[in-house]
Amino acid sequence: MIHPDVPALVLAPMEGVTDAPMRAVQGAAGAFTYAVSEFLRVTQTALPRGVILRHVPELRTGCRTLTGLPVQVQLLGGDAGRMGESAAAAVGLGATAVDINFGCPAPTVNRHDGGATLLKYPARIREIVAAVRAAVPPSVPVSAKLRLGWDRLDPIFENAEMAAQGGASWITIHGRTRLAGYAPPIFWAPIGRVRERLGIPVVANGDIWTIEDFRRCREETGCRHYMLGRGALARPHLPRQVAAELGLVAREPGAGPDAPVDWPALLHRLVEWSQEFPDGRPGRVLSRLKQWLSMAAKFGGFTRFDAIKRTESIGELFAGLDGRAAVGCLSSSG
Ligand SMILES: Cc1cc2nc3c(=O)[nH]c(=O)nc-3n(C[C@H](O)[C@H](O)[C@H](O)COP(=O)(O)O)c2cc1C
């Protein structure tokens, strides 16, 4: 998935946002190298097969979205043994790569010894990565996703080293502490310093909202590998612009930062892909559409959120989007 000398652009895992239908939509745009699944939380027992398949249905289709984008399975948990068993179960179901979450800031997750809590215990990072590494075949890469630290920026140096010693093939760093949550500022420079010291690739992540942000992040980190989360959803042209800068796709003259976004077309794709999965109920799909547009209103250039935020059906939402009547079955589907 990540090769030291080959640039890559990764779709960030976002629990409750980048689910299988959204991963399919993002895959169709052709900018991403691969996507990371939302975290699968390993608690009292190793993950049952059914849970893994429900969260990562792409395992049934060669570990790729129906639009062809490879998907890496992400696990979260503090028990090395159960993490290893869960990784082995995922690989048994067809997972081709496993990522370990050491960054989730959710209080419930942290109280139960998972996600960013582990940033306080460097030796446990090594232990968990090593257990997962040992549990899956050598051909399956294992990676780790970290924040800079719990409440300071510098633990990343030791934690990154521990992940590498545990056998991680690469690491992804979100340039914030757990304490900072999602608040600015972002700190890209330490990501660059880790990259210089560590013998494995580093994927830079956090607050890339525009192509200018990407260029500054590249300047500060010197990385070849990047991960986009909220920016990819809020500004749908961004992934292809970044991919073009990385030399992954051809430049598109018409797709500059100010090019209009065809929101109805994009949202239709999400509706369509949602039908392919068991939880594609209209009410759920409607809230996913609003969630996407809310992100675009908050962080991108979408200006019609007030017109759609109280709509009660998918058809109504599409009508509110551009003032036109909704098309076909969508108008009556929920
Ligand atoms: C709603 C939401 C859910 C997230 N869920 C996950 C997750 O499941 N696993 C993970 O490693 N990171 C998760 N993250 C963090 C993102 O992967 C990413 O590191 C972070 O959003 C910073 O990147 P961005 O500024 O490009 O969005 C989540 C972030 C958000 C906003």
PDBQT file of the ligand as one rigid body, heavy atoms in Angstrom, charges set to zero:
ROOT
HETATM    1  C1  LIG A 401     -15.709  12.242  12.569  1.00  0.00    +0.000 C 
HETATM    2  C2  LIG A 401     -14.302  11.705  12.620  1.00  0.00    +0.000 A 
HETATM    3  C3  LIG A 401     -14.092  10.356  12.826  1.00  0.00    +0.000 A 
HETATM    4  C4  LIG A 401     -12.782   9.843  12.874  1.00  0.00    +0.000 A 
HETATM    5  N1  LIG A 401     -12.599   8.493  13.015  1.00  0.00    +0.000 NA
HETATM    6  C5  LIG A 401     -11.333   7.970  12.978  1.00  0.00    +0.000 A 
HETATM    7  C6  LIG A 401     -11.113   6.564  12.993  1.00  0.00    +0.000 A 
HETATM    8  O1  LIG A 401     -12.044   5.747  12.989  1.00  0.00    +0.000 OA
HETATM    9  N2  LIG A 401      -9.819   6.129  12.984  1.00  0.00    +0.000 N 
HETATM   10  C7  LIG A 401      -8.754   6.995  12.954  1.00  0.00    +0.000 A 
HETATM   11  O2  LIG A 401      -7.607   6.560  12.945  1.00  0.00    +0.000 OA
HETATM   12  N3  LIG A 401      -8.945   8.324  12.882  1.00  0.00    +0.000 NA
HETATM   13  C8  LIG A 401     -10.201   8.829  12.891  1.00  0.00    +0.000 A 
HETATM   14  N4  LIG A 401     -10.384  10.180  12.754  1.00  0.00    +0.000 N 
HETATM   15  C9  LIG A 401      -9.208  11.061  12.527  1.00  0.00    +0.000 C 
HETATM   16  C10 LIG A 401      -8.950  11.227  11.023  1.00  0.00    +0.000 C 
HETATM   17  O3  LIG A 401      -8.572  10.005  10.440  1.00  0.00    +0.000 OA
HETATM   18  C11 LIG A 401      -7.847  12.265  10.774  1.00  0.00    +0.000 C 
HETATM   19  O4  LIG A 401      -6.684  11.833  11.425  1.00  0.00    +0.000 OA
HETATM   20  C12 LIG A 401      -8.219  13.653  11.281  1.00  0.00    +0.000 C 
HETATM   21  O5  LIG A 401      -9.535  13.999  10.906  1.00  0.00    +0.000 OA
HETATM   22  C13 LIG A 401      -7.252  14.720  10.762  1.00  0.00    +0.000 C 
HETATM   23  O6  LIG A 401      -7.250  14.734   9.351  1.00  0.00    +0.000 OA
HETATM   24  P1  LIG A 401      -8.083  15.831   8.499  1.00  0.00    +0.000 P 
HETATM   25  O7  LIG A 401      -7.731  17.191   9.075  1.00  0.00    +0.000 OA
HETATM   26  O8  LIG A 401      -7.624  15.642   7.091  1.00  0.00    +0.000 OA
HETATM   27  O9  LIG A 401      -9.535  15.541   8.708  1.00  0.00    +0.000 OA
HETATM   28  C14 LIG A 401     -11.674  10.715  12.733  1.00  0.00    +0.000 A 
HETATM   29  C15 LIG A 401     -11.896  12.077  12.515  1.00  0.00    +0.000 A 
HETATM   30  C16 LIG A 401     -13.186  12.582  12.457  1.00  0.00    +0.000 A 
HETATM   31  C17 LIG A 401     -13.384  14.064  12.209  1.00  0.00    +0.000 C 
ENDROOT
TORSDOF 0
